[in-house]
Amino acid sequence: MAEAATRPRAPERTCIGCRRTTGPAGLVRLSRRPDGSLAVGRSEPGRGAWLCTGSVACFENAVRRRAFSRALRSEVSGQELAWLRERLLSEGVSTSDGPMGRKLEGVGGA
């Protein structure tokens, strides 16, 4: 039992859509940068939230529950939600223009 106490715990994150708690490997991080723009990627600065990677149900639940605005502590516009939906649910896209016209890091990038 002493061995278990000394073993480091892996970090856990909670999806804002389904509220499932898991390691960050199966989640994507969204953040509100200090300049107010949205970003997708683990290394982006600013207030962050986590969402299950590629899950339409989690994204729709988060929109319905207004979880994006609550988690990011700022209002998320319909235009930004539309951009996020396309960005998070599209396949094979590693870079894209953000809602404010800025290049962003790929989904789940380290």
Contacts in CASP RR format, 6 or more apart in sequence:
PFRMAT RR
TARGET T0000
AUTHOR 0000-0000-0000
METHOD contacts of the structure
MODEL  1
MAEAATRPRAPERTCIGCRRTTGPAGLVRLSRRPDGSLAVGRSEPGRGAW
LCTGSVACFENAVRRRAFSRALRSEVSGQELAWLRERLLSEGVSTSDGPM
GRKLEGVGGA
10 23 0 8 1.000
11 23 0 8 1.000
11 24 0 8 1.000
12 21 0 8 1.000
12 22 0 8 1.000
12 23 0 8 1.000
13 21 0 8 1.000
13 22 0 8 1.000
13 23 0 8 1.000
13 24 0 8 1.000
13 27 0 8 1.000
13 50 0 8 1.000
14 20 0 8 1.000
14 21 0 8 1.000
14 50 0 8 1.000
15 21 0 8 1.000
15 22 0 8 1.000
15 27 0 8 1.000
15 50 0 8 1.000
15 51 0 8 1.000
15 52 0 8 1.000
15 55 0 8 1.000
15 58 0 8 1.000
16 49 0 8 1.000
16 50 0 8 1.000
16 51 0 8 1.000
16 58 0 8 1.000
16 62 0 8 1.000
16 65 0 8 1.000
16 67 0 8 1.000
16 68 0 8 1.000
16 71 0 8 1.000
17 51 0 8 1.000
17 52 0 8 1.000
17 58 0 8 1.000
17 59 0 8 1.000
17 61 0 8 1.000
17 62 0 8 1.000
17 65 0 8 1.000
17 67 0 8 1.000
18 52 0 8 1.000
18 55 0 8 1.000
18 57 0 8 1.000
18 58 0 8 1.000
18 61 0 8 1.000
20 52 0 8 1.000
24 42 0 8 1.000
24 50 0 8 1.000
26 52 0 8 1.000
26 53 0 8 1.000
27 50 0 8 1.000
27 51 0 8 1.000
27 52 0 8 1.000
27 53 0 8 1.000
28 40 0 8 1.000
28 41 0 8 1.000
28 50 0 8 1.000
28 51 0 8 1.000
28 52 0 8 1.000
28 53 0 8 1.000
28 54 0 8 1.000
28 88 0 8 1.000
28 107 0 8 1.000
28 108 0 8 1.000
29 40 0 8 1.000
29 41 0 8 1.000
29 42 0 8 1.000
29 44 0 8 1.000
29 48 0 8 1.000
29 49 0 8 1.000
29 50 0 8 1.000
29 108 0 8 1.000
30 38 0 8 1.000
30 39 0 8 1.000
30 40 0 8 1.000
30 41 0 8 1.000
30 48 0 8 1.000
30 49 0 8 1.000
30 50 0 8 1.000
30 51 0 8 1.000
30 68 0 8 1.000
30 72 0 8 1.000
30 84 0 8 1.000
31 38 0 8 1.000
31 39 0 8 1.000
31 40 0 8 1.000
31 41 0 8 1.000
31 44 0 8 1.000
31 45 0 8 1.000
31 46 0 8 1.000
31 47 0 8 1.000
31 48 0 8 1.000
31 49 0 8 1.000
31 72 0 8 1.000
32 38 0 8 1.000
32 39 0 8 1.000
32 46 0 8 1.000
32 47 0 8 1.000
32 48 0 8 1.000
32 72 0 8 1.000
32 73 0 8 1.000
32 74 0 8 1.000
33 39 0 8 1.000
33 44 0 8 1.000
33 45 0 8 1.000
33 46 0 8 1.000
34 45 0 8 1.000
34 46 0 8 1.000
36 74 0 8 1.000
36 100 0 8 1.000
37 98 0 8 1.000
37 99 0 8 1.000
37 100 0 8 1.000
37 102 0 8 1.000
38 76 0 8 1.000
38 80 0 8 1.000
38 83 0 8 1.000
38 84 0 8 1.000
38 98 0 8 1.000
38 99 0 8 1.000
38 100 0 8 1.000
39 104 0 8 1.000
39 105 0 8 1.000
40 84 0 8 1.000
40 87 0 8 1.000
40 88 0 8 1.000
40 104 0 8 1.000
40 105 0 8 1.000
40 106 0 8 1.000
40 107 0 8 1.000
40 108 0 8 1.000
41 104 0 8 1.000
41 105 0 8 1.000
41 106 0 8 1.000
41 107 0 8 1.000
41 108 0 8 1.000
41 109 0 8 1.000
42 108 0 8 1.000
42 109 0 8 1.000
42 110 0 8 1.000
43 105 0 8 1.000
43 109 0 8 1.000
43 110 0 8 1.000
44 104 0 8 1.000
44 105 0 8 1.000
47 71 0 8 1.000
47 72 0 8 1.000
47 73 0 8 1.000
47 74 0 8 1.000
48 71 0 8 1.000
48 72 0 8 1.000
49 67 0 8 1.000
49 68 0 8 1.000
49 71 0 8 1.000
49 72 0 8 1.000
51 58 0 8 1.000
51 59 0 8 1.000
51 62 0 8 1.000
51 88 0 8 1.000
52 58 0 8 1.000
53 88 0 8 1.000
53 107 0 8 1.000
53 108 0 8 1.000
54 88 0 8 1.000
54 89 0 8 1.000
56 89 0 8 1.000
59 84 0 8 1.000
59 85 0 8 1.000
59 88 0 8 1.000
59 89 0 8 1.000
61 67 0 8 1.000
62 68 0 8 1.000
63 81 0 8 1.000
68 76 0 8 1.000
68 81 0 8 1.000
68 84 0 8 1.000
69 75 0 8 1.000
69 76 0 8 1.000
76 84 0 8 1.000
79 99 0 8 1.000
80 99 0 8 1.000
83 98 0 8 1.000
83 99 0 8 1.000
84 99 0 8 1.000
87 93 0 8 1.000
87 96 0 8 1.000
87 98 0 8 1.000
87 104 0 8 1.000
87 107 0 8 1.000
88 107 0 8 1.000
93 106 0 8 1.000
93 107 0 8 1.000
94 106 0 8 1.000
94 107 0 8 1.000
95 103 0 8 1.000
95 104 0 8 1.000
95 105 0 8 1.000
95 106 0 8 1.000
96 103 0 8 1.000
96 104 0 8 1.000
96 106 0 8 1.000
97 103 0 8 1.000
97 104 0 8 1.000
98 104 0 8 1.000
END
